Amino acid sequence: MTARERCTSCNATLAEEGSTRFPCPSCAHQVSRCYRCREQSIGYTCPKCGFQGP
């Protein structure tokens, strides 16, 4: 991951270990998540299609 990538939920820079990125289940647009948001199950919204996930 590059330092320019941001968490879809909290907009934090994804530089820490444990961050991830994956395709949106609805439209396959890349969703990025930081470790903190993943661990706390903070929801996200796909910026392309509006899909909401845990």
C-alpha distance matrix in Angstrom:
0.0 3.7 6.7 8.3 6.9 9.8 11.3 13.9 16.5 16.6 14.5 12.9 9.9 7.0 7.0 9.2 9.7 10.7 8.4 8.3 8.6 11.9 14.7 17.4 20.4 22.7 21.3 18.0 16.1 12.4 12.4 9.7 11.1 11.0 12.9 16.0 16.4 16.0 18.5 20.9 20.8 20.4 20.9 18.8 20.1 18.7 18.9 20.4 23.0 23.5 23.0 22.9 21.4 21.5
3.7 0.0 3.8 5.3 5.7 9.2 11.8 14.5 17.2 16.7 13.9 12.3 8.8 7.2 7.0 10.3 11.8 13.5 11.0 11.4 11.4 14.7 17.0 19.4 22.7 24.6 22.8 19.9 17.4 13.9 14.1 11.3 12.9 12.5 14.8 17.5 18.0 18.3 20.7 22.8 22.9 22.0 22.4 20.1 21.1 19.7 19.2 20.8 23.8 24.3 24.4 24.4 23.4 23.6
6.7 3.8 0.0 3.8 5.6 8.0 11.0 14.1 16.3 14.9 12.0 10.0 6.2 6.1 5.5 9.3 11.9 13.9 11.5 12.8 13.3 16.8 19.2 21.0 24.5 26.2 24.6 22.0 19.2 15.8 15.3 12.2 13.1 11.9 14.3 16.3 17.2 18.1 20.3 22.0 22.5 21.3 22.0 19.9 21.1 20.2 19.5 21.6 24.7 24.7 25.1 24.7 23.8 23.8
8.3 5.3 3.8 0.0 3.8 6.4 10.1 12.4 15.1 14.0 10.6 9.8 6.6 7.5 8.6 12.2 14.8 16.1 13.0 13.6 13.1 16.3 18.0 19.5 23.2 24.4 22.5 20.2 17.0 14.1 13.8 11.3 13.0 12.7 15.8 17.5 17.5 18.8 21.4 22.7 22.7 21.0 21.2 18.6 19.2 18.0 16.7 18.7 22.0 22.2 23.1 23.1 22.8 23.3
6.9 5.7 5.6 3.8 0.0 3.8 7.0 9.2 12.1 11.8 8.8 8.4 5.9 5.6 8.1 11.1 13.2 13.7 10.2 10.3 9.6 12.7 14.5 15.9 19.5 20.9 19.3 17.0 14.0 10.7 10.1 7.5 9.5 9.9 13.2 15.1 14.6 15.6 18.5 19.8 19.5 17.9 17.9 15.2 16.0 14.7 13.9 16.1 19.1 19.2 19.7 19.6 19.1 19.7
9.8 9.2 8.0 6.4 3.8 0.0 3.8 6.3 8.7 8.0 5.0 5.3 4.6 5.5 8.9 11.2 13.6 13.5 9.9 10.4 10.0 13.0 14.8 15.3 18.8 20.1 19.0 17.2 14.1 11.2 9.4 6.6 7.7 8.0 11.7 12.7 11.8 13.5 16.4 17.0 16.8 14.8 14.8 12.3 13.4 12.9 12.2 15.0 17.8 17.2 17.7 17.2 16.8 17.2
11.3 11.8 11.0 10.1 7.0 3.8 0.0 3.8 5.4 5.6 4.5 5.2 6.4 6.3 10.1 11.1 13.0 11.9 8.4 8.9 8.9 11.6 13.5 13.6 16.7 18.3 17.9 16.3 13.7 10.8 7.9 5.0 4.6 5.4 9.2 9.8 8.3 10.0 13.1 13.5 13.0 11.0 11.2 9.1 10.9 11.1 11.4 14.6 16.6 15.4 15.4 14.3 13.5 13.5
13.9 14.5 14.1 12.4 9.2 6.3 3.8 0.0 3.8 6.1 5.8 8.3 9.9 10.0 13.8 14.7 16.3 14.6 11.2 10.6 9.5 11.0 12.0 11.1 14.3 15.3 15.0 14.1 11.4 9.4 6.2 5.4 5.9 8.3 11.7 12.0 9.3 10.9 14.3 14.1 12.7 10.3 9.2 6.2 7.2 7.5 7.9 11.2 13.0 11.7 11.9 11.0 10.9 11.7
16.5 17.2 16.3 15.1 12.1 8.7 5.4 3.8 0.0 3.8 6.0 8.2 11.0 11.4 15.0 15.2 16.8 14.9 12.0 12.1 11.9 13.4 14.6 13.2 15.8 16.9 17.4 16.9 14.6 12.8 9.2 8.2 6.8 8.2 11.0 10.0 7.0 9.4 12.3 11.3 10.2 7.1 6.6 4.9 7.2 9.3 10.2 13.7 14.8 12.5 12.5 10.4 10.1 10.0
16.6 16.7 14.9 14.0 11.8 8.0 5.6 6.1 3.8 0.0 3.8 5.5 9.0 10.5 13.6 13.9 16.2 15.1 12.4 13.6 14.0 16.1 17.7 16.7 19.5 20.6 20.8 20.1 17.5 15.4 12.1 10.1 8.4 8.2 10.9 9.3 7.5 10.8 13.0 11.9 12.0 8.9 9.6 8.6 10.7 12.6 12.8 16.5 18.0 15.7 16.1 14.1 13.8 13.2
14.5 13.9 12.0 10.6 8.8 5.0 4.5 5.8 6.0 3.8 0.0 3.8 6.5 8.7 11.9 13.3 16.0 15.4 12.3 13.3 13.3 15.8 17.3 16.8 20.1 21.0 20.5 19.5 16.5 14.2 11.5 9.3 8.9 8.7 12.1 11.5 10.3 13.1 15.6 15.1 15.1 12.3 12.6 10.7 11.9 12.8 12.1 15.6 17.9 16.3 17.1 15.9 15.9 15.9
12.9 12.3 10.0 9.8 8.4 5.3 5.2 8.3 8.2 5.5 3.8 0.0 3.8 6.3 8.8 9.9 13.0 13.1 10.4 12.4 13.3 16.5 18.7 18.8 21.9 23.4 22.9 21.5 18.6 15.7 13.1 10.0 8.8 7.1 10.0 9.6 9.7 12.4 14.4 14.5 15.3 13.1 14.3 13.0 14.9 15.7 15.4 18.8 21.1 19.6 20.0 18.5 17.8 17.2
9.9 8.8 6.2 6.6 5.9 4.6 6.4 9.9 11.0 9.0 6.5 3.8 0.0 3.8 5.8 8.2 11.5 12.4 9.6 11.6 12.5 16.0 18.4 19.2 22.6 24.2 23.3 21.4 18.4 15.2 13.3 9.9 9.5 7.8 10.7 11.5 12.1 14.0 16.1 17.0 17.7 16.0 17.0 15.4 17.1 17.1 16.6 19.6 22.2 21.4 21.7 20.7 19.9 19.5
7.0 7.2 6.1 7.5 5.6 5.5 6.3 10.0 11.4 10.5 8.7 6.3 3.8 0.0 3.8 5.8 8.3 9.1 6.2 8.2 9.6 13.3 16.2 17.5 20.7 22.8 22.0 19.6 17.1 13.6 11.7 8.0 7.6 5.9 8.5 10.5 11.2 12.1 14.3 15.9 16.5 15.5 16.6 15.0 17.0 16.7 16.9 19.5 22.0 21.3 21.1 20.1 18.7 18.2
7.0 7.0 5.5 8.6 8.1 8.9 10.1 13.8 15.0 13.6 11.9 8.8 5.8 3.8 0.0 3.8 6.8 9.1 7.5 10.2 12.2 15.9 19.1 20.8 23.8 26.1 25.3 22.6 20.4 16.6 15.2 11.4 10.8 8.4 9.8 12.0 13.6 14.3 15.8 17.9 19.0 18.3 19.9 18.6 20.7 20.5 20.6 23.1 25.6 25.1 24.8 23.7 22.1 21.3
9.2 10.3 9.3 12.2 11.1 11.2 11.1 14.7 15.2 13.9 13.3 9.9 8.2 5.8 3.8 0.0 3.8 6.3 6.2 9.7 12.6 16.3 19.7 21.4 24.0 26.6 26.3 23.6 21.8 18.1 16.1 12.3 10.6 7.5 7.3 9.7 12.1 12.3 13.1 15.6 17.1 17.0 19.1 18.5 21.2 21.4 22.2 24.8 26.8 26.0 25.2 23.7 21.6 20.2
9.7 11.8 11.9 14.8 13.2 13.6 13.0 16.3 16.8 16.2 16.0 13.0 11.5 8.3 6.8 3.8 0.0 3.8 5.6 8.7 12.2 15.4 19.1 21.1 23.3 26.3 26.2 23.3 22.0 18.3 16.5 13.0 11.2 8.6 7.2 10.4 12.8 11.9 12.4 15.5 16.8 17.6 19.6 19.3 22.1 22.2 23.5 25.8 27.6 26.8 25.5 24.0 21.5 19.9
10.7 13.5 13.9 16.1 13.7 13.5 11.9 14.6 14.9 15.1 15.4 13.1 12.4 9.1 9.1 6.3 3.8 0.0 3.8 6.5 10.2 13.0 16.8 18.4 20.3 23.4 23.8 21.1 20.1 16.6 14.4 11.2 8.9 7.0 4.9 8.6 10.3 8.6 9.3 12.7 13.6 14.8 16.7 16.7 19.7 19.9 21.7 23.9 25.3 24.4 22.7 21.1 18.3 16.5
8.4 11.0 11.5 13.0 10.2 9.9 8.4 11.2 12.0 12.4 12.3 10.4 9.6 6.2 7.5 6.2 5.6 3.8 0.0 3.8 7.2 10.5 14.1 15.6 17.9 20.8 20.8 18.2 16.9 13.2 11.0 7.6 5.7 4.3 4.7 8.3 9.0 7.9 10.1 12.7 13.0 13.4 14.7 14.0 16.7 16.6 18.1 20.4 22.0 21.2 19.9 18.5 16.2 15.0
8.3 11.4 12.8 13.6 10.3 10.4 8.9 10.6 12.1 13.6 13.3 12.4 11.6 8.2 10.2 9.7 8.7 6.5 3.8 0.0 3.8 6.8 10.5 12.4 14.7 17.6 17.6 14.7 13.8 10.2 8.4 5.8 5.4 6.5 7.6 11.0 10.5 8.7 11.6 14.1 13.3 13.8 14.3 13.0 15.2 14.6 16.4 18.1 19.5 19.2 17.6 16.8 14.4 14.0
8.6 11.4 13.3 13.1 9.6 10.0 8.9 9.5 11.9 14.0 13.3 13.3 12.5 9.6 12.2 12.6 12.2 10.2 7.2 3.8 0.0 3.8 7.1 9.4 12.1 14.7 14.2 11.2 10.1 6.5 5.4 4.2 6.1 8.8 10.8 13.7 12.3 10.9 14.3 16.3 14.8 14.8 14.3 12.1 13.5 12.0 13.7 14.9 16.5 16.7 15.3 15.2 13.4 14.0
11.9 14.7 16.8 16.3 12.7 13.0 11.6 11.0 13.4 16.1 15.8 16.5 16.0 13.3 15.9 16.3 15.4 13.0 10.5 6.8 3.8 0.0 3.8 6.5 8.7 11.6 11.3 8.1 8.2 5.6 5.4 6.6 8.6 11.8 13.5 16.1 14.2 12.3 15.8 17.6 15.3 15.6 14.4 12.2 12.9 11.0 13.3 13.7 14.7 15.3 13.4 13.8 12.1 13.3
14.7 17.0 19.2 18.0 14.5 14.8 13.5 12.0 14.6 17.7 17.3 18.7 18.4 16.2 19.1 19.7 19.1 16.8 14.1 10.5 7.1 3.8 0.0 3.8 6.2 8.4 7.6 4.3 5.3 4.6 5.9 8.8 11.3 14.8 16.9 19.1 16.7 15.1 18.7 20.0 17.3 17.2 15.2 12.6 12.2 9.6 11.8 11.3 11.9 13.2 11.4 12.8 11.8 14.0
17.4 19.4 21.0 19.5 15.9 15.3 13.6 11.1 13.2 16.7 16.8 18.8 19.2 17.5 20.8 21.4 21.1 18.4 15.6 12.4 9.4 6.5 3.8 0.0 3.8 5.4 5.6 4.4 5.2 6.1 6.0 9.6 11.6 15.4 17.6 19.1 16.1 14.9 18.5 19.1 16.0 15.5 12.9 10.2 9.3 6.7 9.6 9.1 8.8 9.7 7.6 9.3 9.0 11.8
20.4 22.7 24.5 23.2 19.5 18.8 16.7 14.3 15.8 19.5 20.1 21.9 22.6 20.7 23.8 24.0 23.3 20.3 17.9 14.7 12.1 8.7 6.2 3.8 0.0 3.8 6.1 6.0 8.4 9.7 9.5 12.8 14.2 17.9 19.5 20.9 17.8 16.1 19.4 20.0 16.5 16.6 13.9 12.0 11.2 9.4 12.6 11.7 10.2 11.0 8.0 9.6 8.9 11.8
22.7 24.6 26.2 24.4 20.9 20.1 18.3 15.3 16.9 20.6 21.0 23.4 24.2 22.8 26.1 26.6 26.3 23.4 20.8 17.6 14.7 11.6 8.4 5.4 3.8 0.0 3.8 6.1 8.3 10.8 11.1 14.8 16.5 20.3 22.3 23.4 20.1 18.9 22.3 22.4 18.9 18.4 15.2 12.9 11.0 8.8 11.5 9.8 7.5 9.0 6.6 9.5 10.2 13.7
21.3 22.8 24.6 22.5 19.3 19.0 17.9 15.0 17.4 20.8 20.5 22.9 23.3 22.0 25.3 26.3 26.2 23.8 20.8 17.6 14.2 11.3 7.6 5.6 6.1 3.8 0.0 3.9 5.6 9.0 10.4 14.2 16.8 20.5 23.0 24.4 21.2 20.3 23.9 24.3 21.0 20.2 17.0 14.2 11.9 8.7 10.4 7.8 6.7 9.5 8.4 11.7 12.7 16.2
18.0 19.9 22.0 20.2 17.0 17.2 16.3 14.1 16.9 20.1 19.5 21.5 21.4 19.6 22.6 23.6 23.3 21.1 18.2 14.7 11.2 8.1 4.3 4.4 6.0 6.1 3.9 0.0 3.8 6.3 8.5 12.0 14.8 18.5 20.9 22.8 20.0 18.8 22.4 23.3 20.3 19.8 17.2 14.3 12.8 9.5 11.2 9.3 9.5 11.9 10.6 13.1 13.3 16.2
16.1 17.4 19.2 17.0 14.0 14.1 13.7 11.4 14.6 17.5 16.5 18.6 18.4 17.1 20.4 21.8 22.0 20.1 16.9 13.8 10.1 8.2 5.3 5.2 8.4 8.3 5.6 3.8 0.0 3.8 6.4 9.9 13.1 16.7 19.6 21.3 18.6 18.0 21.8 22.5 19.8 18.8 16.2 12.8 11.1 7.5 8.3 6.8 8.3 10.6 10.3 12.7 13.3 16.2
12.4 13.9 15.8 14.1 10.7 11.2 10.8 9.4 12.8 15.4 14.2 15.7 15.2 13.6 16.6 18.1 18.3 16.6 13.2 10.2 6.5 5.6 4.6 6.1 9.7 10.8 9.0 6.3 3.8 0.0 3.8 6.5 10.0 13.4 16.3 18.4 16.1 15.4 19.2 20.3 18.0 17.1 15.2 12.0 11.3 8.3 9.2 9.2 11.2 12.6 12.0 13.4 13.2 15.3
12.4 14.1 15.3 13.8 10.1 9.4 7.9 6.2 9.2 12.1 11.5 13.1 13.3 11.7 15.2 16.1 16.5 14.4 11.0 8.4 5.4 5.4 5.9 6.0 9.5 11.1 10.4 8.5 6.4 3.8 0.0 3.8 6.7 10.4 13.3 14.9 12.4 12.0 15.8 16.6 14.4 13.3 11.6 8.5 8.7 6.6 8.4 9.7 11.3 11.4 10.5 11.0 10.3 12.0
9.7 11.3 12.2 11.3 7.5 6.6 5.0 5.4 8.2 10.1 9.3 10.0 9.9 8.0 11.4 12.3 13.0 11.2 7.6 5.8 4.2 6.6 8.8 9.6 12.8 14.8 14.2 12.0 9.9 6.5 3.8 0.0 3.8 6.9 10.1 12.0 10.2 10.0 13.7 14.9 13.5 12.4 11.8 9.3 10.6 9.6 10.8 12.8 14.7 14.4 13.6 13.2 12.1 12.7
11.1 12.9 13.1 13.0 9.5 7.7 4.6 5.9 6.8 8.4 8.9 8.8 9.5 7.6 10.8 10.6 11.2 8.9 5.7 5.4 6.1 8.6 11.3 11.6 14.2 16.5 16.8 14.8 13.1 10.0 6.7 3.8 0.0 3.8 6.7 8.3 6.5 6.5 10.0 11.2 10.2 9.5 9.9 8.4 11.0 11.2 12.9 15.5 16.8 15.7 14.6 13.2 11.3 10.8
11.0 12.5 11.9 12.7 9.9 8.0 5.4 8.3 8.2 8.2 8.7 7.1 7.8 5.9 8.4 7.5 8.6 7.0 4.3 6.5 8.8 11.8 14.8 15.4 17.9 20.3 20.5 18.5 16.7 13.4 10.4 6.9 3.8 0.0 3.8 5.6 5.6 6.3 8.7 10.3 10.7 10.1 11.7 11.0 14.0 14.7 16.0 18.8 20.4 19.0 18.1 16.3 14.3 13.0
12.9 14.8 14.3 15.8 13.2 11.7 9.2 11.7 11.0 10.9 12.1 10.0 10.7 8.5 9.8 7.3 7.2 4.9 4.7 7.6 10.8 13.5 16.9 17.6 19.5 22.3 23.0 20.9 19.6 16.3 13.3 10.1 6.7 3.8 0.0 3.8 5.6 5.2 6.1 8.6 9.9 10.4 12.8 13.2 16.6 17.6 19.3 22.1 23.2 21.7 20.3 18.1 15.5 13.5
16.0 17.5 16.3 17.5 15.1 12.7 9.8 12.0 10.0 9.3 11.5 9.6 11.5 10.5 12.0 9.7 10.4 8.6 8.3 11.0 13.7 16.1 19.1 19.1 20.9 23.4 24.4 22.8 21.3 18.4 14.9 12.0 8.3 5.6 3.8 0.0 3.8 5.4 5.2 6.1 8.4 8.4 11.5 12.6 16.2 18.0 19.6 22.8 23.7 21.6 20.4 17.7 15.4 12.9
16.4 18.0 17.2 17.5 14.6 11.8 8.3 9.3 7.0 7.5 10.3 9.7 12.1 11.2 13.6 12.1 12.8 10.3 9.0 10.5 12.3 14.2 16.7 16.1 17.8 20.1 21.2 20.0 18.6 16.1 12.4 10.2 6.5 5.6 5.6 3.8 0.0 3.8 5.6 5.2 5.8 5.0 7.8 8.9 12.6 14.6 16.5 19.6 20.2 18.0 16.7 13.9 11.7 9.4
16.0 18.3 18.1 18.8 15.6 13.5 10.0 10.9 9.4 10.8 13.1 12.4 14.0 12.1 14.3 12.3 11.9 8.6 7.9 8.7 10.9 12.3 15.1 14.9 16.1 18.9 20.3 18.8 18.0 15.4 12.0 10.0 6.5 6.3 5.2 5.4 3.8 0.0 3.8 5.5 5.1 6.5 8.7 9.9 13.5 15.0 17.5 20.1 20.5 18.6 16.6 14.0 11.0 8.5
18.5 20.7 20.3 21.4 18.5 16.4 13.1 14.3 12.3 13.0 15.6 14.4 16.1 14.3 15.8 13.1 12.4 9.3 10.1 11.6 14.3 15.8 18.7 18.5 19.4 22.3 23.9 22.4 21.8 19.2 15.8 13.7 10.0 8.7 6.1 5.2 5.6 3.8 0.0 3.8 5.6 7.9 11.0 13.0 16.7 18.6 21.1 23.8 24.0 21.9 19.9 16.9 13.8 10.6
20.9 22.8 22.0 22.7 19.8 17.0 13.5 14.1 11.3 11.9 15.1 14.5 17.0 15.9 17.9 15.6 15.5 12.7 12.7 14.1 16.3 17.6 20.0 19.1 20.0 22.4 24.3 23.3 22.5 20.3 16.6 14.9 11.2 10.3 8.6 6.1 5.2 5.5 3.8 0.0 3.8 5.5 9.0 11.8 15.6 18.1 20.5 23.4 23.4 20.8 18.9 15.6 12.9 9.5
20.8 22.9 22.5 22.7 19.5 16.8 13.0 12.7 10.2 12.0 15.1 15.3 17.7 16.5 19.0 17.1 16.8 13.6 13.0 13.3 14.8 15.3 17.3 16.0 16.5 18.9 21.0 20.3 19.8 18.0 14.4 13.5 10.2 10.7 9.9 8.4 5.8 5.1 5.6 3.8 0.0 3.8 6.2 9.2 12.8 15.3 18.1 20.7 20.3 17.7 15.5 12.2 9.2 5.7
20.4 22.0 21.3 21.0 17.9 14.8 11.0 10.3 7.1 8.9 12.3 13.1 16.0 15.5 18.3 17.0 17.6 14.8 13.4 13.8 14.8 15.6 17.2 15.5 16.6 18.4 20.2 19.8 18.8 17.1 13.3 12.4 9.5 10.1 10.4 8.4 5.0 6.5 7.9 5.5 3.8 0.0 3.8 6.7 10.4 13.3 15.6 18.6 18.4 15.6 14.1 10.7 8.7 6.1
20.9 22.4 22.0 21.2 17.9 14.8 11.2 9.2 6.6 9.6 12.6 14.3 17.0 16.6 19.9 19.1 19.6 16.7 14.7 14.3 14.3 14.4 15.2 12.9 13.9 15.2 17.0 17.2 16.2 15.2 11.6 11.8 9.9 11.7 12.8 11.5 7.8 8.7 11.0 9.0 6.2 3.8 0.0 3.8 7.0 10.2 12.8 15.5 14.9 12.0 10.4 6.9 5.5 4.3
18.8 20.1 19.9 18.6 15.2 12.3 9.1 6.2 4.9 8.6 10.7 13.0 15.4 15.0 18.6 18.5 19.3 16.7 14.0 13.0 12.1 12.2 12.6 10.2 12.0 12.9 14.2 14.3 12.8 12.0 8.5 9.3 8.4 11.0 13.2 12.6 8.9 9.9 13.0 11.8 9.2 6.7 3.8 0.0 3.8 6.6 9.1 11.9 11.8 9.2 8.1 5.6 5.4 6.4
20.1 21.1 21.1 19.2 16.0 13.4 10.9 7.2 7.2 10.7 11.9 14.9 17.1 17.0 20.7 21.2 22.1 19.7 16.7 15.2 13.5 12.9 12.2 9.3 11.2 11.0 11.9 12.8 11.1 11.3 8.7 10.6 11.0 14.0 16.6 16.2 12.6 13.5 16.7 15.6 12.8 10.4 7.0 3.8 0.0 3.8 6.1 8.7 8.3 5.5 5.5 4.4 6.5 9.0
18.7 19.7 20.2 18.0 14.7 12.9 11.1 7.5 9.3 12.6 12.8 15.7 17.1 16.7 20.5 21.4 22.2 19.9 16.6 14.6 12.0 11.0 9.6 6.7 9.4 8.8 8.7 9.5 7.5 8.3 6.6 9.6 11.2 14.7 17.6 18.0 14.6 15.0 18.6 18.1 15.3 13.3 10.2 6.6 3.8 0.0 3.8 5.5 5.8 4.8 5.2 6.5 8.3 11.3
18.9 19.2 19.5 16.7 13.9 12.2 11.4 7.9 10.2 12.8 12.1 15.4 16.6 16.9 20.6 22.2 23.5 21.7 18.1 16.4 13.7 13.3 11.8 9.6 12.6 11.5 10.4 11.2 8.3 9.2 8.4 10.8 12.9 16.0 19.3 19.6 16.5 17.5 21.1 20.5 18.1 15.6 12.8 9.1 6.1 3.8 0.0 3.8 6.1 5.9 8.1 9.7 11.9 14.7
20.4 20.8 21.6 18.7 16.1 15.0 14.6 11.2 13.7 16.5 15.6 18.8 19.6 19.5 23.1 24.8 25.8 23.9 20.4 18.1 14.9 13.7 11.3 9.1 11.7 9.8 7.8 9.3 6.8 9.2 9.7 12.8 15.5 18.8 22.1 22.8 19.6 20.1 23.8 23.4 20.7 18.6 15.5 11.9 8.7 5.5 3.8 0.0 3.8 6.1 8.3 11.1 13.4 16.7
23.0 23.8 24.7 22.0 19.1 17.8 16.6 13.0 14.8 18.0 17.9 21.1 22.2 22.0 25.6 26.8 27.6 25.3 22.0 19.5 16.5 14.7 11.9 8.8 10.2 7.5 6.7 9.5 8.3 11.2 11.3 14.7 16.8 20.4 23.2 23.7 20.2 20.5 24.0 23.4 20.3 18.4 14.9 11.8 8.3 5.8 6.1 3.8 0.0 3.8 5.7 9.1 11.9 15.5
23.5 24.3 24.7 22.2 19.2 17.2 15.4 11.7 12.5 15.7 16.3 19.6 21.4 21.3 25.1 26.0 26.8 24.4 21.2 19.2 16.7 15.3 13.2 9.7 11.0 9.0 9.5 11.9 10.6 12.6 11.4 14.4 15.7 19.0 21.7 21.6 18.0 18.6 21.9 20.8 17.7 15.6 12.0 9.2 5.5 4.8 5.9 6.1 3.8 0.0 3.8 6.3 9.6 13.1
23.0 24.4 25.1 23.1 19.7 17.7 15.4 11.9 12.5 16.1 17.1 20.0 21.7 21.1 24.8 25.2 25.5 22.7 19.9 17.6 15.3 13.4 11.4 7.6 8.0 6.6 8.4 10.6 10.3 12.0 10.5 13.6 14.6 18.1 20.3 20.4 16.7 16.6 19.9 18.9 15.5 14.1 10.4 8.1 5.5 5.2 8.1 8.3 5.7 3.8 0.0 3.8 6.6 10.3
22.9 24.4 24.7 23.1 19.6 17.2 14.3 11.0 10.4 14.1 15.9 18.5 20.7 20.1 23.7 23.7 24.0 21.1 18.5 16.8 15.2 13.8 12.8 9.3 9.6 9.5 11.7 13.1 12.7 13.4 11.0 13.2 13.2 16.3 18.1 17.7 13.9 14.0 16.9 15.6 12.2 10.7 6.9 5.6 4.4 6.5 9.7 11.1 9.1 6.3 3.8 0.0 3.8 7.1
21.4 23.4 23.8 22.8 19.1 16.8 13.5 10.9 10.1 13.8 15.9 17.8 19.9 18.7 22.1 21.6 21.5 18.3 16.2 14.4 13.4 12.1 11.8 9.0 8.9 10.2 12.7 13.3 13.3 13.2 10.3 12.1 11.3 14.3 15.5 15.4 11.7 11.0 13.8 12.9 9.2 8.7 5.5 5.4 6.5 8.3 11.9 13.4 11.9 9.6 6.6 3.8 0.0 3.8
21.5 23.6 23.8 23.3 19.7 17.2 13.5 11.7 10.0 13.2 15.9 17.2 19.5 18.2 21.3 20.2 19.9 16.5 15.0 14.0 14.0 13.3 14.0 11.8 11.8 13.7 16.2 16.2 16.2 15.3 12.0 12.7 10.8 13.0 13.5 12.9 9.4 8.5 10.6 9.5 5.7 6.1 4.3 6.4 9.0 11.3 14.7 16.7 15.5 13.1 10.3 7.1 3.8 0.0
